[in-house]
Structure formats: C-alpha cells, structure tokens
Amino acid sequence: MKLTDSLHCLTLTTALALSLLIVPGAGAQQPHPFFRQYTADDGLPSDVVYNIIEDRQGYIWFSTGNGLCRFNGYEVEQFPSPQKDLNYTALFNMRLDSLGRVWSHSIYGKLYYFDQDSIFKHPYSDTVVLSNKPHFQFSLGFAVEGGGEQAIYFLDGLGIIRVESGGRQELIRPQVLPALMAMEQDGIFTTANAWPTEPAIRRARLDSLRQTGLRPPLALCRGDSITVIGGFKQASTAKLRREFMIRYADGMLVFRNGDLYYLQGDRIQWHQVYPHNPILFRQDREGRLMAGLNGRGGVLFYDNLEALQQGRFRRYLEGYSVTAMCQDSRGGYWFTTLGDGVFYTPGFGLEIYDERSGLPQESARALALKSEEEAFIGFDNGSAYFLGAASDTLAYLGTPSPGKDLFALEYDAVRGQLWAATGRLFKYETGEWIPYEERYINPWQPYSIIPKNIVFSPDGRALWINGAAGFAAIGPESGQLLIHSSAFNDQQRTYSIFQDSRQRVWAGVNNQMFELVDGQLETRHDWHEGFLYPVQDIAQLPDSTLVFAPNAMGLLLMDKRDSIRQLTTADGLASDAIRSLYADPQGRIWAGSSRGLSRLTPQGGGGFAIETIARANGLPSNVINKVAGAGNSVWLATDKGVVRLRNNTNSVAAPPPLLTKATANNERWDWRQKATFNHRQNNIGFEFLSLQYHFFGRIPYRYRLKRDAAWTHTFNRDVFLPALQPGRYRLEVQAKGQDGRWSPSAEAAFEVRPPYWATWWFRGLALVLAGSAFFAFFRIRTNQLKAETLRLQERTKLEKEMAELEQSALRAQMNPHFIFNCLSSIQHFILEGDKGPAVQYLSSFAQLIRATLHASMEAEVPLEDEVQMLKHYLELEQMRFRNKFDFAIEVDEQIDTYEAVVPPLLIQPYVENAIIHGLANTERGGSINIRFARAEGNIQVSVRPCQKSFFLKGKGINLMMEQKSIQWGTEKASAGRSPSGSTWKNT
C-alpha cells in the first residue's frame, strides 16, 4: 500500500476516534430483532404462558394459565376434554411421548395428554395425587417413557413416583435425605426435592446442612441407579427458591437459589453467583445458552460457556418476564411470558438499528460499508454516522451540506476514503467534509453534474458520478476529470452509471440505456424494451452477468453474449420498481424496492429461486432506499432504520403442507386412504396449511388435480372443487418456502365414479341390447314386410275376384231369363192382338235396356236415375204379371236424389227376388213398397213385398254415407246374398 493510502486510512480512523470522543451520546444500544407478539387478542386462552414445545408435525403448543392450546401459524386451537375444567387449569411443563403425543401437567400433580383431537387425563393421575397428597406440596414436572406406558411424577417433598401401565406405583427416593432429585430426558432435567417424611427430622437435617454452609446434595437418577453429588453451597444472594438443571457444553449447568454450578463427570468444575433472576435455561441449535429471566428482565443470550462465565450476553425482550424459550425446526425462536403472551422472531440474523438503538432518526437514505461489521449511514437531514456493530459504536461524522439531502455515500476500501454526494461531491478528510474539485463539478459552474450517485470502477482507478445534468469520471488520486458527458453534447439527467469488469461503461440516461464505446455513446434501447425506461441501478454477478433495474420493468439480466432475459413480479419479485441492487460473491442478487427486499438465489439450469423479505418477515419497513453488502452481511437503509442481515445462507426449504380436512358434499372423509365417490358426491373440498411461522399467515400455495394440469396459485388455506366430472384425481398442494422454492407435495387421491349409464359395462350392455333390439326389429320388420307382401298379393287376388263378381253382378242385372220373359210377354201381347200393351211394353223394355246399358258404363249413378230404372223395371214386371201387384217408390225429403250417388242397379236384384218369391203365386192384392229414408247418417232402403221388409243389418241392405263417401258391405239377408262389397267416394 502506498504511503498516501496509509495516511488516508490513518486519517479516517483518527477522525472516527475523535468523533467518538467529542460527540455526546455517541454510544449505541444493541440492535434488536423483529418480534411478533401473540396475546389473548390473537386467541391465546391466557396471556400467562408457562411453557412451549414443538410437536413432530411442526405445531407449536403452549401451556397457559387456562389450559393447553396449539398454534398453526394462523390461529390458536383449543380442544375439548372429558374433564370440563381442564381449559381453566394452569398447566406447566410439556413433553412428547414416543407416539408424538403432547403431555402436560398441573401444579397439583395431575397429568394430561393430547390424543385424537381431545385432551385426556392420565388414567391413574387422580390415584397418584390422592394417595400421596399428605407427603408432597406441589408438582415440579413429569416424564413419560415410550407411548405413555410409564408415567413419572415429580412430587416436591416426596420424590419421584413411577407409575406402570397397570397402575402400580413405585416410589423412588435416595438413601440420603434431604436431596434434590433429578432425571434427564432429551437434555432437560426434571427435579423434585425429597425430604424426610417427619417434619422434625426434616428441619433438623436442613439446619445441620445450613450450619455447614451446604445445600442438600443432588441425586441423579439414571435408570435404576442414583448418583449423589454434594458440595453445593448455600445461596449467597437473594432468597430464590428456584432450582433447575440443563445439559450444556458436555456438562451440566445447575442453578440453585442464586448460584450457578457447572458439572462435568459428576464433579463441580466451577461455581459462581449468577447476578440475574432466571426462570429456566435452554440451549438453541447453534449452541447458545438462553436464560429466561423473571422480574421483566427479558431473555439473555450467551454465545458459549466462556461468555456465560464472563457475563457477556445479548439481552432481548427487556421489560418482559420470560418463562420459556424454544427454537423450532424452521429456525424461529419462541418466548413465553408471564402476562404478556408469546413472542416470536424468525431468527437473530436480522438486526434492526433504530432510535431505540441510538440512531438520531430512522429514515436512512444512504449506506456504505467499510466491512461487514462497520457501516456509514446517511440520513434525510443530511447527517452522516459511523456504526460499529461489533463494538456497539455510533459516531457522528457531521453534515456535508447543511440543509441539503445526502443522496449517496461511497467508501473507497483501497484508500480508506469516504465520499458523499449531496448535489456536490464531498470527501471526508481530517474529521470534516471537503468539497472536491469544485472547478469541475461545482453546481454553479457550467456543465455541472450535480451529483446524486457515486460508484467506483472495479479497479478503483475511476470514481464515477452521475446526477441531474449528466455523468463524469474522476481520478481519485490525480484529481483529474477523466470523462465528462458534456463532451458528448449530452446534459440529460443520468440515473445510473456503471463500469463493469470488462471495462464497459453503461449509462442510464433519461429513457435510454447507453454504452460508452471508443469515446462515443451508443444507444442500446433497441436491445430490449426495458432499456426505454430509466435504469435506477446496475450490478454485476461473479460470472460477469450484468443486472439492470429499469423502472417498472423488474430486472434485466445480460450475459457475456449480450443475451437479455427479464424477471418481474410474475417470477416472484416483490416489485417491478427496483431502487437498489447488490450482487454478493455467491452469485445472489439483492434487490431493494418500496415493497421489500427480493433475494434471488441461483439454481441449476440458470434459473433463480426468488424470496421476499418484507415487514411480514421482520423488516421494520418495506421501503428500502439502499442495499449494500460485505462478507456474510447485507445492510439495508430503510425508512424505519438500518437493518443488518447476518449469516445469509439459503433459508430452510419448506416442508410439505399438512392436509387437515377433506369433505365430499360437506361430509368428512379420510384423505389418507384413496376414496371413491358416486357421481352425485362430486363437490370435493380440502383444507390445508403449511407450518411456516415466519410468513405470519401469508403463505403462498399452489395446487392442481392432475399431474399434467396447470398450477392454481392462492393464499387461501382451502380449495373447493364443485361438480367434478367423473374421473380419477390426485390433489397436489405445495407451499412456497422462505428460500423461494416450492415444497414437496401433499397429496390426496380420490375417484368420482360416473353414473351407471356412463360406465363401460352399462354401455357394453346397452350396445348388446341395442344390437339385439335392432336384430329383433329387423326380423320383425322383415316378417311384417313379408306379411304385407302376402296381404298385397291376397288383396290383388281379392280385387280381381271382386272385379269378376262385379261383372257377374252386372250380367245378373241383365238376367237372360228376365229378358226372355220380357220378350215372351211382348210376343204374347202381339199374338193376342193387344197391340197397345205390346207397344207400351216394348217401349218400357227399350228404355230399361237403354238405361241399363248406360249405367253399366258408370261406376256410380245419381239416386234419381236408380229410382227411374227401378220404376221402369217394376212397370214391366207389373205388365208381365197382369197387374197382380202394385208398387210405390218413396224417397225421404231430406235426401237430395241428385247429389246422392249409388252403384247402378244395386236394388234391382232384391226387387226381382221380392217379386218372384214374394208375389209370383198371389192372385191379386200384392204390393211392393220401396222406401229410401235417412237413418243416423245412412240411407236405409226398404223393399216390402207382401208387407215384408229387408234391412242391411241382418235383413236387407245398408247404404252407409260418411261426409262425401258412400260405403256398402256384404251381409247375409233373408232374401239371399248381396253383391260383393266395394267402396265409392263421392267426388
């Protein structure tokens, strides 16, 4: 190191020493971690809490003045008990048995345990208490072996009672009485005084010990043997009736009424008066000893046994009486108190310096580090301070520009120089702030930079400054102006300036990113859209990756090939508006914003695990103005003080969430075994939680129902899946840990069966039935078609026969016998010379023949024509039979004889039968009456020879008329068979 550099270091060190001497109130208080307090307002049954324990699942249990309760990170749970008064009973120590059940006891000696969501009393607890009540005062503790097969009661004054599973009691007492009995379990000793049963003997022996200056010996119970250790002196201080032990540093610490002993190999190694009033000792996993103090003394932390002997400690929670301490499996610390509930801190790696620690104010703007233990702090009022964490030192360094903001501090570790930017550039020398090179950067000079940020180049040869009017580089040793943005005719506001390890210079100017190449500024705004936004800060990772923080665009990471990728809140950042960056030697990125700190830890494959540290995780404020780091410490300047993060190793990974409840249509089911539901039980619900207390109830979760499905993200602790389609499902739930990674999955498999009509067997059966039905239908239809074909053939045959019958009927209408008779009658008239009747007969016969021939050409004739043919026929027959009969034809007036049509010569055969069979043998007086009448929509025809009538329905002919159709059928009549039937429709 050069002589000038050594002088610089000496100057700064001397100035700091002088500051410590001359500044009033320069001494700093110790920093404090963040504590979250839980009280009865948060669900505790009582603010008087005696002890704490973590069970195997990770739940935190409290024994309180009003019973036992469990905390899951969201709410405090209490459980029912067959003993109705249990929730109003003060419970003290707690232990776990081999089954993981929580046990606790009352001061009266009764023992309780938790099992299957209820709290039960040990079955022999009342018996033990009642049978030994006269001989003990109270219970100091208990122990359990196995799954509760043996319960050990520590009854003060009597000794130790071991209770077997069958209820048999065994009293354990040393031969030397009185004595302090102790038994170890999991590194913690439970004690009970054993005195002679006779009061007089007890007093005598205690008086004898006091005269020798000794206390009763310690009787260590190890299995079936008892080791007695003496040499404990009478308390030399206050009258404290408190005795307890703990295994620590390969030995035992024994506190007895104000005196502290350390034992190794059952021998007392040293003894000293303990100046505090402890309630109990505990050891954390880092080997530190924690001492909870009564009298609102808080809790003391000793780094090791030597620190305990020398009285070196850190005190927390001063003002509270701490009854118990516990470090959980996640690294968090719990402290119970007498009357003030429970306190929790995620750990002591986060230290807060604020006004309670001696800071003049809490709004810190600038930050620079000399080492991981030493920091320079700039405040909003323009003042600067030196903070020595190891020595608890706080020194005032003055105010560079009174009345102006102090924007930035930068420490030159090579030369031991401290720099400040307040709109002017200052250097701390000989205990005062000196303006630096006013002719170059004086704000009242043309082309002034008006500095707001300063940063050294990696080799320390250039000090870069940027501000409201551009940027510049200065040689710290030569004092020369190396570069000034006015050379590029650019006086724009510059938000950031950075020289990387490859000697590339980057400048975030207004809404563009520039690179200084061969003395020229070249824009890079076309490399990524993020470069169109003001870049607030720039950092470089050990692998030369550059990290840019463009406003509202998250982070841009540019590798050696100038390939850029972007990270935003969608990837887990606390905010897209990053204010300050720090890249540590492990390749982690620390990004400060107004929403907290994001820590990006590199993962395999080039990715990052992103976690957020915010107020919920212990920060005093989410507004982070500056991030700086050195060694294993990262320092933050916030609006509520300065924070130091120590031992910044990766956080513990998150455990799988716990499934706590599963329902199907609001009915609970056991998710630990695969369940099957019918299609109506398809409204499935789950409740779950992750036991990560440092999130304070804001744990990110994600879940999915199938392996290849997308994750659904939520902060809720339940999920409801309504109207699930039939199928097999496997719910996966994960929680995000403090390290930014997702935990292993908690899983629950279940199946929703389809309705029976949607099952494969039903569909197969339906297919078979459908095939069978189709085949049956095919066969039936085929048979039907065949039958229809046969019926059609028969109908065709029948129609043919009907046509032949019709022709026969027509031939019958012109009966040759009738014609022969008519001709014979004409011949007879001629031979007898009756020319008149012969001519008349011949004329009527001709008209009848003409009408008959005409009707035979028609299918239907009006009823009027049919009546006229009947009249001609009857006249001929009347003449042929020499007027043996009379005839009359009547037509109902309701019948329109011109509209109604009938088959031709339909009535003539029946009239002929009536004449031949009814009147042929009569001499005189015969008559034939023919009547056409309407009857129930039909036409009824009556032919009455000799007073006889013929009807369609059994005796005659029925002519049926429906609307415009006339139908007649074939039925037997007394006069014989009617012609075969046909159907006519009146058109």
Disulfide bonds with the S-S distance in Angstrom:
none
